Amino acid sequence: MGKSKKRIINKGKNQQFANLTREEAVKTVAKHLKSDCKEAYSLITLFGLTAEEILEAGASYEDVKGMENILG
């Protein structure tokens, strides 16, 4: 196995969530909606989160409105 493939596999092993609950996912999305949209997007699609859940977790209306296309 080449060096590149080893790095990719190790990166995947180290960047996994350990038993993430839906409530924790909603809080993480609300916290990272402005700064890390890629992580927020992946959690929204993974858990099927709604705009209402994210707003109740403390995200601003403007941030949630900006993600309207993936929230459905």
PQR file of N, CA, C, O and H, with PARSE charges and radii, in Angstrom:
ATOM      1  N   MET A   1       0.854  -1.169   0.000 -0.4000 1.5000
ATOM      2  CA  MET A   1       0.000   0.000   0.000 -0.0000 2.0000
ATOM      3  C   MET A   1       0.901   1.233   0.000  0.5500 1.7000
ATOM      4  O   MET A   1       1.898   1.285   0.720 -0.5500 1.4000
ATOM      5  N   GLY A   2       0.544   2.208  -0.803 -0.4000 1.5000
ATOM      6  CA  GLY A   2       1.331   3.427  -0.918 -0.0000 2.0000
ATOM      7  C   GLY A   2       1.128   4.376   0.247  0.5500 1.7000
ATOM      8  O   GLY A   2       0.209   4.215   1.050 -0.5500 1.4000
ATOM      9  H   GLY A   2      -0.266   2.166  -1.388  0.4000 1.0000
ATOM     10  N   LYS A   3       2.013   5.378   0.325 -0.4000 1.5000
ATOM     11  CA  LYS A   3       1.940   6.351   1.426 -0.0000 2.0000
ATOM     12  C   LYS A   3       0.644   7.143   1.400  0.5500 1.7000
ATOM     13  O   LYS A   3       0.047   7.410   2.442 -0.5500 1.4000
ATOM     14  H   LYS A   3       2.760   5.508  -0.328  0.4000 1.0000
ATOM     15  N   SER A   4       0.217   7.514   0.212 -0.4000 1.5000
ATOM     16  CA  SER A   4      -0.998   8.321   0.097 -0.0000 2.0000
ATOM     17  C   SER A   4      -2.217   7.568   0.613  0.5500 1.7000
ATOM     18  O   SER A   4      -3.035   8.124   1.347 -0.5500 1.4000
ATOM     19  H   SER A   4       0.702   7.297  -0.635  0.4000 1.0000
ATOM     20  N   LYS A   5      -2.333   6.315   0.231 -0.4000 1.5000
ATOM     21  CA  LYS A   5      -3.482   5.523   0.661 -0.0000 2.0000
ATOM     22  C   LYS A   5      -3.469   5.330   2.178  0.5500 1.7000
ATOM     23  O   LYS A   5      -4.522   5.360   2.815 -0.5500 1.4000
ATOM     24  H   LYS A   5      -1.669   5.864  -0.365  0.4000 1.0000
ATOM     25  N   LYS A   6      -2.283   5.132   2.759 -0.4000 1.5000
ATOM     26  CA  LYS A   6      -2.177   4.994   4.212 -0.0000 2.0000
ATOM     27  C   LYS A   6      -2.642   6.264   4.912  0.5500 1.7000
ATOM     28  O   LYS A   6      -3.347   6.200   5.919 -0.5500 1.4000
ATOM     29  H   LYS A   6      -1.428   5.107   2.242  0.4000 1.0000
ATOM     30  N   ARG A   7      -2.245   7.427   4.373 -0.4000 1.5000
ATOM     31  CA  ARG A   7      -2.663   8.696   4.975 -0.0000 2.0000
ATOM     32  C   ARG A   7      -4.170   8.882   4.892  0.5500 1.7000
ATOM     33  O   ARG A   7      -4.795   9.335   5.851 -0.5500 1.4000
ATOM     34  H   ARG A   7      -1.672   7.479   3.555  0.4000 1.0000
ATOM     35  N   ILE A   8      -4.749   8.539   3.763 -0.4000 1.5000
ATOM     36  CA  ILE A   8      -6.197   8.685   3.590 -0.0000 2.0000
ATOM     37  C   ILE A   8      -6.948   7.780   4.569  0.5500 1.7000
ATOM     38  O   ILE A   8      -7.931   8.206   5.175 -0.5500 1.4000
ATOM     39  H   ILE A   8      -4.241   8.171   2.984  0.4000 1.0000
ATOM     40  N   ILE A   9      -6.495   6.551   4.725 -0.4000 1.5000
ATOM     41  CA  ILE A   9      -7.148   5.616   5.650 -0.0000 2.0000
ATOM     42  C   ILE A   9      -7.014   6.098   7.087  0.5500 1.7000
ATOM     43  O   ILE A   9      -7.985   6.063   7.843 -0.5500 1.4000
ATOM     44  H   ILE A   9      -5.696   6.205   4.233  0.4000 1.0000
ATOM     45  N   ASN A  10      -5.822   6.549   7.474 -0.4000 1.5000
ATOM     46  CA  ASN A  10      -5.633   7.056   8.837 -0.0000 2.0000
ATOM     47  C   ASN A  10      -6.452   8.308   9.088  0.5500 1.7000
ATOM     48  O   ASN A  10      -6.973   8.495  10.188 -0.5500 1.4000
ATOM     49  H   ASN A  10      -5.033   6.578   6.860  0.4000 1.0000
ATOM     50  N   LYS A  11      -6.573   9.161   8.092 -0.4000 1.5000
ATOM     51  CA  LYS A  11      -7.388  10.367   8.243 -0.0000 2.0000
ATOM     52  C   LYS A  11      -8.849   9.989   8.483  0.5500 1.7000
ATOM     53  O   LYS A  11      -9.518  10.590   9.324 -0.5500 1.4000
ATOM     54  H   LYS A  11      -6.150   9.009   7.199  0.4000 1.0000
ATOM     55  N   GLY A  12      -9.337   9.008   7.756 -0.4000 1.5000
ATOM     56  CA  GLY A  12     -10.716   8.553   7.934 -0.0000 2.0000
ATOM     57  C   GLY A  12     -10.952   7.939   9.299  0.5500 1.7000
ATOM     58  O   GLY A  12     -12.026   8.114   9.875 -0.5500 1.4000
ATOM     59  H   GLY A  12      -8.794   8.520   7.073  0.4000 1.0000
ATOM     60  N   LYS A  13      -9.973   7.225   9.828 -0.4000 1.5000
ATOM     61  CA  LYS A  13     -10.113   6.614  11.146 -0.0000 2.0000
ATOM     62  C   LYS A  13     -10.177   7.666  12.242  0.5500 1.7000
ATOM     63  O   LYS A  13     -10.900   7.500  13.225 -0.5500 1.4000
ATOM     64  H   LYS A  13      -9.101   7.083   9.360  0.4000 1.0000
ATOM     65  N   ASN A  14      -9.431   8.736  12.078 -0.4000 1.5000
ATOM     66  CA  ASN A  14      -9.331   9.752  13.127 -0.0000 2.0000
ATOM     67  C   ASN A  14     -10.428  10.793  13.074  0.5500 1.7000
ATOM     68  O   ASN A  14     -10.618  11.515  14.053 -0.5500 1.4000
ATOM     69  H   ASN A  14      -8.844   8.871  11.280  0.4000 1.0000
ATOM     70  N   GLN A  15     -11.149  10.902  11.993 -0.4000 1.5000
ATOM     71  CA  GLN A  15     -12.166  11.942  11.866 -0.0000 2.0000
ATOM     72  C   GLN A  15     -13.578  11.376  11.907  0.5500 1.7000
ATOM     73  O   GLN A  15     -14.431  11.786  11.119 -0.5500 1.4000
ATOM     74  H   GLN A  15     -10.994  10.316  11.198  0.4000 1.0000
ATOM     75  N   GLN A  16     -13.832  10.456  12.800 -0.4000 1.5000
ATOM     76  CA  GLN A  16     -15.159   9.868  12.916 -0.0000 2.0000
ATOM     77  C   GLN A  16     -15.824  10.337  14.205  0.5500 1.7000
ATOM     78  O   GLN A  16     -15.152  10.646  15.189 -0.5500 1.4000
ATOM     79  H   GLN A  16     -13.140  10.123  13.440  0.4000 1.0000
ATOM     80  N   PHE A  17     -17.144  10.384  14.184 -0.4000 1.5000
ATOM     81  CA  PHE A  17     -17.905  10.707  15.378 -0.0000 2.0000
ATOM     82  C   PHE A  17     -18.108   9.435  16.183  0.5500 1.7000
ATOM     83  O   PHE A  17     -18.354   8.369  15.620 -0.5500 1.4000
ATOM     84  H   PHE A  17     -17.689  10.132  13.384  0.4000 1.0000
ATOM     85  N   ALA A  18     -18.006   9.545  17.478 -0.4000 1.5000
ATOM     86  CA  ALA A  18     -18.227   8.379  18.337 -0.0000 2.0000
ATOM     87  C   ALA A  18     -19.618   8.470  18.946  0.5500 1.7000
ATOM     88  O   ALA A  18     -19.843   9.242  19.879 -0.5500 1.4000
ATOM     89  H   ALA A  18     -17.806  10.411  17.936  0.4000 1.0000
ATOM     90  N   ASN A  19     -20.547   7.686  18.422 -0.4000 1.5000
ATOM     91  CA  ASN A  19     -21.918   7.622  18.943 -0.0000 2.0000
ATOM     92  C   ASN A  19     -22.545   9.000  19.113  0.5500 1.7000
ATOM     93  O   ASN A  19     -22.888   9.394  20.228 -0.5500 1.4000
ATOM     94  H   ASN A  19     -20.364   7.059  17.664  0.4000 1.0000
ATOM     95  N   LEU A  20     -22.692   9.718  18.041 -0.4000 1.5000
ATOM     96  CA  LEU A  20     -23.279  11.048  18.058 -0.0000 2.0000
ATOM     97  C   LEU A  20     -24.803  10.912  18.076  0.5500 1.7000
ATOM     98  O   LEU A  20     -25.383  10.267  17.203 -0.5500 1.4000
ATOM     99  H   LEU A  20     -22.413   9.398  17.136  0.4000 1.0000
ATOM    100  N   THR A  21     -25.445  11.521  19.070 -0.4000 1.5000
ATOM    101  CA  THR A  21     -26.900  11.483  19.147 -0.0000 2.0000
ATOM    102  C   THR A  21     -27.496  12.617  18.327  0.5500 1.7000
ATOM    103  O   THR A  21     -26.795  13.541  17.914 -0.5500 1.4000
ATOM    104  H   THR A  21     -24.974  12.046  19.779  0.4000 1.0000
ATOM    105  N   ARG A  22     -28.793  12.530  18.099 -0.4000 1.5000
ATOM    106  CA  ARG A  22     -29.470  13.567  17.318 -0.0000 2.0000
ATOM    107  C   ARG A  22     -29.402  14.914  18.024  0.5500 1.7000
ATOM    108  O   ARG A  22     -29.206  15.942  17.376 -0.5500 1.4000
ATOM    109  H   ARG A  22     -29.362  11.779  18.434  0.4000 1.0000
ATOM    110  N   GLU A  23     -29.561  14.922  19.338 -0.4000 1.5000
ATOM    111  CA  GLU A  23     -29.506  16.178  20.095 -0.0000 2.0000
ATOM    112  C   GLU A  23     -28.122  16.821  20.000  0.5500 1.7000
ATOM    113  O   GLU A  23     -28.003  18.036  19.844 -0.5500 1.4000
ATOM    114  H   GLU A  23     -29.720  14.087  19.865  0.4000 1.0000
ATOM    115  N   GLU A  24     -27.080  15.994  20.094 -0.4000 1.5000
ATOM    116  CA  GLU A  24     -25.726  16.518  19.966 -0.0000 2.0000
ATOM    117  C   GLU A  24     -25.475  17.045  18.555  0.5500 1.7000
ATOM    118  O   GLU A  24     -24.782  18.045  18.371 -0.5500 1.4000
ATOM    119  H   GLU A  24     -27.176  15.007  20.221  0.4000 1.0000
ATOM    120  N   ALA A  25     -26.044  16.365  17.568 -0.4000 1.5000
ATOM    121  CA  ALA A  25     -25.886  16.811  16.181 -0.0000 2.0000
ATOM    122  C   ALA A  25     -26.547  18.164  15.967  0.5500 1.7000
ATOM    123  O   ALA A  25     -25.992  19.024  15.282 -0.5500 1.4000
ATOM    124  H   ALA A  25     -26.608  15.553  17.718  0.4000 1.0000
ATOM    125  N   VAL A  26     -27.724  18.360  16.544 -0.4000 1.5000
ATOM    126  CA  VAL A  26     -28.430  19.636  16.405 -0.0000 2.0000
ATOM    127  C   VAL A  26     -27.612  20.756  17.055  0.5500 1.7000
ATOM    128  O   VAL A  26     -27.476  21.837  16.483 -0.5500 1.4000
ATOM    129  H   VAL A  26     -28.175  17.661  17.100  0.4000 1.0000
ATOM    130  N   LYS A  27     -27.072  20.500  18.240 -0.4000 1.5000
ATOM    131  CA  LYS A  27     -26.253  21.507  18.916 -0.0000 2.0000
ATOM    132  C   LYS A  27     -24.988  21.820  18.123  0.5500 1.7000
ATOM    133  O   LYS A  27     -24.581  22.978  18.028 -0.5500 1.4000
ATOM    134  H   LYS A  27     -27.183  19.622  18.705  0.4000 1.0000
ATOM    135  N   THR A  28     -24.368  20.789  17.553 -0.4000 1.5000
ATOM    136  CA  THR A  28     -23.162  20.989  16.760 -0.0000 2.0000
ATOM    137  C   THR A  28     -23.459  21.800  15.514  0.5500 1.7000
ATOM    138  O   THR A  28     -22.676  22.677  15.150 -0.5500 1.4000
ATOM    139  H   THR A  28     -24.699  19.849  17.630  0.4000 1.0000
ATOM    140  N   VAL A  29     -24.566  21.527  14.857 -0.4000 1.5000
ATOM    141  CA  VAL A  29     -24.953  22.280  13.665 -0.0000 2.0000
ATOM    142  C   VAL A  29     -25.210  23.737  14.021  0.5500 1.7000
ATOM    143  O   VAL A  29     -24.765  24.635  13.306 -0.5500 1.4000
ATOM    144  H   VAL A  29     -25.202  20.814  15.153  0.4000 1.0000
ATOM    145  N   ALA A  30     -25.920  23.981  15.115 -0.4000 1.5000
ATOM    146  CA  ALA A  30     -26.216  25.351  15.523 -0.0000 2.0000
ATOM    147  C   ALA A  30     -24.930  26.120  15.827  0.5500 1.7000
ATOM    148  O   ALA A  30     -24.834  27.316  15.553 -0.5500 1.4000
ATOM    149  H   ALA A  30     -26.282  23.251  15.695  0.4000 1.0000
ATOM    150  N   LYS A  31     -23.948  25.425  16.394 -0.4000 1.5000
ATOM    151  CA  LYS A  31     -22.698  26.081  16.759 -0.0000 2.0000
ATOM    152  C   LYS A  31     -21.813  26.334  15.538  0.5500 1.7000
ATOM    153  O   LYS A  31     -21.146  27.366  15.466 -0.5500 1.4000
ATOM    154  H   LYS A  31     -24.027  24.453  16.616  0.4000 1.0000
ATOM    155  N   HIS A  32     -21.798  25.413  14.586 -0.4000 1.5000
ATOM    156  CA  HIS A  32     -20.883  25.499  13.450 -0.0000 2.0000
ATOM    157  C   HIS A  32     -21.527  26.005  12.172  0.5500 1.7000
ATOM    158  O   HIS A  32     -20.900  25.946  11.114 -0.5500 1.4000
ATOM    159  H   HIS A  32     -22.340  24.574  14.644  0.4000 1.0000
ATOM    160  N   LEU A  33     -22.736  26.492  12.230 -0.4000 1.5000
ATOM    161  CA  LEU A  33     -23.437  26.885  11.013 -0.0000 2.0000
ATOM    162  C   LEU A  33     -22.729  28.020  10.289  0.5500 1.7000
ATOM    163  O   LEU A  33     -22.669  28.016   9.059 -0.5500 1.4000
ATOM    164  H   LEU A  33     -23.246  26.540  13.089  0.4000 1.0000
ATOM    165  N   LYS A  34     -22.195  28.984  11.016 -0.4000 1.5000
ATOM    166  CA  LYS A  34     -21.497  30.104  10.383 -0.0000 2.0000
ATOM    167  C   LYS A  34     -20.092  29.728   9.947  0.5500 1.7000
ATOM    168  O   LYS A  34     -19.687  30.020   8.822 -0.5500 1.4000
ATOM    169  H   LYS A  34     -22.244  28.987  12.015  0.4000 1.0000
ATOM    170  N   SER A  35     -19.351  29.086  10.831 -0.4000 1.5000
ATOM    171  CA  SER A  35     -17.925  28.887  10.567 -0.0000 2.0000
ATOM    172  C   SER A  35     -17.622  27.678   9.688  0.5500 1.7000
ATOM    173  O   SER A  35     -16.801  27.778   8.777 -0.5500 1.4000
ATOM    174  H   SER A  35     -19.680  28.849  11.745  0.4000 1.0000
ATOM    175  N   ASP A  36     -18.257  26.555   9.937 -0.4000 1.5000
ATOM    176  CA  ASP A  36     -17.912  25.321   9.231 -0.0000 2.0000
ATOM    177  C   ASP A  36     -19.151  24.761   8.545  0.5500 1.7000
ATOM    178  O   ASP A  36     -19.766  23.813   9.032 -0.5500 1.4000
ATOM    179  H   ASP A  36     -18.924  26.474  10.677  0.4000 1.0000
ATOM    180  N   CYS A  37     -19.510  25.355   7.415 -0.4000 1.5000
ATOM    181  CA  CYS A  37     -20.730  24.952   6.716 -0.0000 2.0000
ATOM    182  C   CYS A  37     -20.653  23.530   6.182  0.5500 1.7000
ATOM    183  O   CYS A  37     -21.682  22.865   6.062 -0.5500 1.4000
ATOM    184  H   CYS A  37     -19.010  26.125   7.020  0.4000 1.0000
ATOM    185  N   LYS A  38     -19.459  23.049   5.861 -0.4000 1.5000
ATOM    186  CA  LYS A  38     -19.333  21.694   5.333 -0.0000 2.0000
ATOM    187  C   LYS A  38     -19.729  20.658   6.383  0.5500 1.7000
ATOM    188  O   LYS A  38     -20.442  19.702   6.078 -0.5500 1.4000
ATOM    189  H   LYS A  38     -18.623  23.589   5.958  0.4000 1.0000
ATOM    190  N   GLU A  39     -19.271  20.847   7.608 -0.4000 1.5000
ATOM    191  CA  GLU A  39     -19.638  19.914   8.682 -0.0000 2.0000
ATOM    192  C   GLU A  39     -21.128  20.028   8.994  0.5500 1.7000
ATOM    193  O   GLU A  39     -21.806  19.019   9.193 -0.5500 1.4000
ATOM    194  H   GLU A  39     -18.691  21.624   7.856  0.4000 1.0000
ATOM    195  N   ALA A  40     -21.634  21.265   9.035 -0.4000 1.5000
ATOM    196  CA  ALA A  40     -23.057  21.465   9.305 -0.0000 2.0000
ATOM    197  C   ALA A  40     -23.906  20.803   8.223  0.5500 1.7000
ATOM    198  O   ALA A  40     -24.904  20.148   8.523 -0.5500 1.4000
ATOM    199  H   ALA A  40     -21.083  22.084   8.874  0.4000 1.0000
ATOM    200  N   TYR A  41     -23.510  20.974   6.980 -0.4000 1.5000
ATOM    201  CA  TYR A  41     -24.241  20.370   5.867 -0.0000 2.0000
ATOM    202  C   TYR A  41     -24.278  18.851   5.988  0.5500 1.7000
ATOM    203  O   TYR A  41     -25.323  18.230   5.792 -0.5500 1.4000
ATOM    204  H   TYR A  41     -22.699  21.506   6.736  0.4000 1.0000
ATOM    205  N   SER A  42     -23.132  18.257   6.311 -0.4000 1.5000
ATOM    206  CA  SER A  42     -23.098  16.794   6.408 -0.0000 2.0000
ATOM    207  C   SER A  42     -23.960  16.282   7.554  0.5500 1.7000
ATOM    208  O   SER A  42     -24.609  15.244   7.418 -0.5500 1.4000
ATOM    209  H   SER A  42     -22.283  18.761   6.470  0.4000 1.0000
ATOM    210  N   LEU A  43     -23.978  16.989   8.677 -0.4000 1.5000
ATOM    211  CA  LEU A  43     -24.819  16.549   9.795 -0.0000 2.0000
ATOM    212  C   LEU A  43     -26.298  16.747   9.508  0.5500 1.7000
ATOM    213  O   LEU A  43     -27.123  15.924   9.903 -0.5500 1.4000
ATOM    214  H   LEU A  43     -23.451  17.832   8.787  0.4000 1.0000
ATOM    215  N   ILE A  44     -26.642  17.837   8.820 -0.4000 1.5000
ATOM    216  CA  ILE A  44     -28.042  18.093   8.473 -0.0000 2.0000
ATOM    217  C   ILE A  44     -28.563  16.985   7.564  0.5500 1.7000
ATOM    218  O   ILE A  44     -29.660  16.465   7.768 -0.5500 1.4000
ATOM    219  H   ILE A  44     -25.972  18.506   8.498  0.4000 1.0000
ATOM    220  N   THR A  45     -27.774  16.635   6.568 -0.4000 1.5000
ATOM    221  CA  THR A  45     -28.227  15.593   5.646 -0.0000 2.0000
ATOM    222  C   THR A  45     -28.187  14.212   6.279  0.5500 1.7000
ATOM    223  O   THR A  45     -29.034  13.372   5.972 -0.5500 1.4000
ATOM    224  H   THR A  45     -26.883  17.057   6.402  0.4000 1.0000
ATOM    225  N   LEU A  46     -27.223  13.959   7.155 -0.4000 1.5000
ATOM    226  CA  LEU A  46     -27.121  12.656   7.805 -0.0000 2.0000
ATOM    227  C   LEU A  46     -28.308  12.387   8.723  0.5500 1.7000
ATOM    228  O   LEU A  46     -28.878  11.297   8.705 -0.5500 1.4000
ATOM    229  H   LEU A  46     -26.536  14.641   7.404  0.4000 1.0000
ATOM    230  N   PHE A  47     -28.678  13.383   9.527 -0.4000 1.5000
ATOM    231  CA  PHE A  47     -29.755  13.197  10.499 -0.0000 2.0000
ATOM    232  C   PHE A  47     -31.114  13.680   9.993  0.5500 1.7000
ATOM    233  O   PHE A  47     -32.130  13.429  10.643 -0.5500 1.4000
ATOM    234  H   PHE A  47     -28.215  14.270   9.542  0.4000 1.0000
ATOM    235  N   GLY A  48     -31.157  14.357   8.866 -0.4000 1.5000
ATOM    236  CA  GLY A  48     -32.418  14.879   8.349 -0.0000 2.0000
ATOM    237  C   GLY A  48     -33.002  15.958   9.250  0.5500 1.7000
ATOM    238  O   GLY A  48     -34.202  15.966   9.525 -0.5500 1.4000
ATOM    239  H   GLY A  48     -30.332  14.561   8.339  0.4000 1.0000
ATOM    240  N   LEU A  49     -32.156  16.859   9.704 -0.4000 1.5000
ATOM    241  CA  LEU A  49     -32.580  17.895  10.648 -0.0000 2.0000
ATOM    242  C   LEU A  49     -33.481  18.911   9.970  0.5500 1.7000
ATOM    243  O   LEU A  49     -33.365  19.167   8.772 -0.5500 1.4000
ATOM    244  H   LEU A  49     -31.181  16.853   9.481  0.4000 1.0000
ATOM    245  N   THR A  50     -34.382  19.487  10.758 -0.4000 1.5000
ATOM    246  CA  THR A  50     -35.279  20.513  10.248 -0.0000 2.0000
ATOM    247  C   THR A  50     -34.830  21.884  10.731  0.5500 1.7000
ATOM    248  O   THR A  50     -34.058  22.005  11.683 -0.5500 1.4000
ATOM    249  H   THR A  50     -34.477  19.279  11.732  0.4000 1.0000
ATOM    250  N   ALA A  51     -35.321  22.897  10.065 -0.4000 1.5000
ATOM    251  CA  ALA A  51     -34.974  24.271  10.431 -0.0000 2.0000
ATOM    252  C   ALA A  51     -35.441  24.588  11.850  0.5500 1.7000
ATOM    253  O   ALA A  51     -34.755  25.290  12.593 -0.5500 1.4000
ATOM    254  H   ALA A  51     -35.948  22.799   9.291  0.4000 1.0000
ATOM    255  N   GLU A  52     -36.589  24.078  12.213 -0.4000 1.5000
ATOM    256  CA  GLU A  52     -37.140  24.332  13.543 -0.0000 2.0000
ATOM    257  C   GLU A  52     -36.226  23.786  14.643  0.5500 1.7000
ATOM    258  O   GLU A  52     -36.003  24.456  15.651 -0.5500 1.4000
ATOM    259  H   GLU A  52     -37.146  23.508  11.610  0.4000 1.0000
ATOM    260  N   GLU A  53     -35.707  22.595  14.457 -0.4000 1.5000
ATOM    261  CA  GLU A  53     -34.802  21.999  15.442 -0.0000 2.0000
ATOM    262  C   GLU A  53     -33.537  22.840  15.609  0.5500 1.7000
ATOM    263  O   GLU A  53     -33.068  23.060  16.725 -0.5500 1.4000
ATOM    264  H   GLU A  53     -35.888  22.051  13.639  0.4000 1.0000
ATOM    265  N   ILE A  54     -33.002  23.300  14.499 -0.4000 1.5000
ATOM    266  CA  ILE A  54     -31.761  24.075  14.544 -0.0000 2.0000
ATOM    267  C   ILE A  54     -32.000  25.435  15.179  0.5500 1.7000
ATOM    268  O   ILE A  54     -31.153  25.925  15.926 -0.5500 1.4000
ATOM    269  H   ILE A  54     -33.383  23.122  13.592  0.4000 1.0000
ATOM    270  N   LEU A  55     -33.139  26.052  14.893 -0.4000 1.5000
ATOM    271  CA  LEU A  55     -33.466  27.336  15.510 -0.0000 2.0000
ATOM    272  C   LEU A  55     -33.654  27.191  17.018  0.5500 1.7000
ATOM    273  O   LEU A  55     -33.223  28.055  17.782 -0.5500 1.4000
ATOM    274  H   LEU A  55     -33.827  25.654  14.286  0.4000 1.0000
ATOM    275  N   GLU A  56     -34.291  26.110  17.448 -0.4000 1.5000
ATOM    276  CA  GLU A  56     -34.490  25.877  18.880 -0.0000 2.0000
ATOM    277  C   GLU A  56     -33.169  25.629  19.601  0.5500 1.7000
ATOM    278  O   GLU A  56     -33.064  25.877  20.802 -0.5500 1.4000
ATOM    279  H   GLU A  56     -34.641  25.408  16.827  0.4000 1.0000
ATOM    280  N   ALA A  57     -32.161  25.142  18.878 -0.4000 1.5000
ATOM    281  CA  ALA A  57     -30.848  24.881  19.476 -0.0000 2.0000
ATOM    282  C   ALA A  57     -30.022  26.149  19.622  0.5500 1.7000
ATOM    283  O   ALA A  57     -28.965  26.124  20.253 -0.5500 1.4000
ATOM    284  H   ALA A  57     -32.246  24.940  17.903  0.4000 1.0000
ATOM    285  N   GLY A  58     -30.484  27.257  19.052 -0.4000 1.5000
ATOM    286  CA  GLY A  58     -29.804  28.527  19.257 -0.0000 2.0000
ATOM    287  C   GLY A  58     -29.172  29.148  18.035  0.5500 1.7000
ATOM    288  O   GLY A  58     -28.465  30.147  18.168 -0.5500 1.4000
ATOM    289  H   GLY A  58     -31.343  27.277  18.539  0.4000 1.0000
ATOM    290  N   ALA A  59     -29.388  28.614  16.860 -0.4000 1.5000
ATOM    291  CA  ALA A  59     -28.841  29.213  15.649 -0.0000 2.0000
ATOM    292  C   ALA A  59     -29.646  30.455  15.287  0.5500 1.7000
ATOM    293  O   ALA A  59     -30.829  30.551  15.613 -0.5500 1.4000
ATOM    294  H   ALA A  59     -29.963  27.802  16.752  0.4000 1.0000
ATOM    295  N   SER A  60     -29.011  31.392  14.620 -0.4000 1.5000
ATOM    296  CA  SER A  60     -29.721  32.607  14.227 -0.0000 2.0000
ATOM    297  C   SER A  60     -30.604  32.319  13.001  0.5500 1.7000
ATOM    298  O   SER A  60     -30.340  31.412  12.211 -0.5500 1.4000
ATOM    299  H   SER A  60     -28.050  31.314  14.355  0.4000 1.0000
ATOM    300  N   TYR A  61     -31.637  33.111  12.883 -0.4000 1.5000
ATOM    301  CA  TYR A  61     -32.589  32.931  11.788 -0.0000 2.0000
ATOM    302  C   TYR A  61     -31.903  33.118  10.434  0.5500 1.7000
ATOM    303  O   TYR A  61     -32.182  32.384   9.486 -0.5500 1.4000
ATOM    304  H   TYR A  61     -31.852  33.848  13.524  0.4000 1.0000
ATOM    305  N   GLU A  62     -31.011  34.098  10.347 -0.4000 1.5000
ATOM    306  CA  GLU A  62     -30.328  34.386   9.091 -0.0000 2.0000
ATOM    307  C   GLU A  62     -29.469  33.212   8.636  0.5500 1.7000
ATOM    308  O   GLU A  62     -29.429  32.894   7.448 -0.5500 1.4000
ATOM    309  H   GLU A  62     -30.784  34.695  11.117  0.4000 1.0000
ATOM    310  N   ASP A  63     -28.777  32.564   9.583 -0.4000 1.5000
ATOM    311  CA  ASP A  63     -27.948  31.421   9.226 -0.0000 2.0000
ATOM    312  C   ASP A  63     -28.794  30.251   8.731  0.5500 1.7000
ATOM    313  O   ASP A  63     -28.438  29.584   7.759 -0.5500 1.4000
ATOM    314  H   ASP A  63     -28.809  32.822  10.549  0.4000 1.0000
ATOM    315  N   VAL A  64     -29.904  30.011   9.402 -0.4000 1.5000
ATOM    316  CA  VAL A  64     -30.776  28.910   8.999 -0.0000 2.0000
ATOM    317  C   VAL A  64     -31.420  29.225   7.650  0.5500 1.7000
ATOM    318  O   VAL A  64     -31.565  28.337   6.809 -0.5500 1.4000
ATOM    319  H   VAL A  64     -30.193  30.553  10.192  0.4000 1.0000
ATOM    320  N   LYS A  65     -31.798  30.463   7.443 -0.4000 1.5000
ATOM    321  CA  LYS A  65     -32.400  30.873   6.162 -0.0000 2.0000
ATOM    322  C   LYS A  65     -31.386  30.711   5.033  0.5500 1.7000
ATOM    323  O   LYS A  65     -31.767  30.401   3.905 -0.5500 1.4000
ATOM    324  H   LYS A  65     -31.680  31.184   8.126  0.4000 1.0000
ATOM    325  N   GLY A  66     -30.112  30.914   5.319 -0.4000 1.5000
ATOM    326  CA  GLY A  66     -29.075  30.731   4.313 -0.0000 2.0000
ATOM    327  C   GLY A  66     -28.902  29.270   3.907  0.5500 1.7000
ATOM    328  O   GLY A  66     -28.442  28.989   2.801 -0.5500 1.4000
ATOM    329  H   GLY A  66     -29.802  31.166   6.236  0.4000 1.0000
ATOM    330  N   MET A  67     -29.258  28.353   4.772 -0.4000 1.5000
ATOM    331  CA  MET A  67     -29.161  26.915   4.485 -0.0000 2.0000
ATOM    332  C   MET A  67     -30.507  26.357   4.014  0.5500 1.7000
ATOM    333  O   MET A  67     -30.711  25.143   4.008 -0.5500 1.4000
ATOM    334  H   MET A  67     -29.632  28.581   5.671  0.4000 1.0000
ATOM    335  N   GLU A  68     -31.405  27.229   3.628 -0.4000 1.5000
ATOM    336  CA  GLU A  68     -32.768  26.837   3.280 -0.0000 2.0000
ATOM    337  C   GLU A  68     -32.826  25.763   2.182  0.5500 1.7000
ATOM    338  O   GLU A  68     -33.719  24.916   2.184 -0.5500 1.4000
ATOM    339  H   GLU A  68     -31.240  28.215   3.633  0.4000 1.0000
ATOM    340  N   ASN A  69     -31.871  25.806   1.248 -0.4000 1.5000
ATOM    341  CA  ASN A  69     -31.926  24.855   0.137 -0.0000 2.0000
ATOM    342  C   ASN A  69     -31.708  23.413   0.573  0.5500 1.7000
ATOM    343  O   ASN A  69     -32.220  22.502  -0.077 -0.5500 1.4000
ATOM    344  H   ASN A  69     -31.145  26.494   1.246  0.4000 1.0000
ATOM    345  N   ILE A  70     -30.970  23.176   1.645 -0.4000 1.5000
ATOM    346  CA  ILE A  70     -30.770  21.787   2.084 -0.0000 2.0000
ATOM    347  C   ILE A  70     -31.747  21.384   3.188  0.5500 1.7000
ATOM    348  O   ILE A  70     -31.920  20.197   3.464 -0.5500 1.4000
ATOM    349  H   ILE A  70     -30.554  23.916   2.173  0.4000 1.0000
ATOM    350  N   LEU A  71     -32.380  22.363   3.812 -0.4000 1.5000
ATOM    351  CA  LEU A  71     -33.321  22.047   4.881 -0.0000 2.0000
ATOM    352  C   LEU A  71     -34.693  21.664   4.356  0.5500 1.7000
ATOM    353  O   LEU A  71     -35.485  21.050   5.071 -0.5500 1.4000
ATOM    354  H   LEU A  71     -32.240  23.327   3.588  0.4000 1.0000
ATOM    355  N   GLY A  72     -34.974  22.020   3.132 -0.4000 1.5000
ATOM    356  CA  GLY A  72     -36.226  21.610   2.509 -0.0000 2.0000
ATOM    357  C   GLY A  72     -37.375  22.319   2.997  0.5500 1.7000
ATOM    358  O   GLY A  72     -38.493  22.065   2.550 -0.5500 1.4000
ATOM    359  H   GLY A  72     -34.330  22.519   2.551  0.4000 1.0000
TER
END
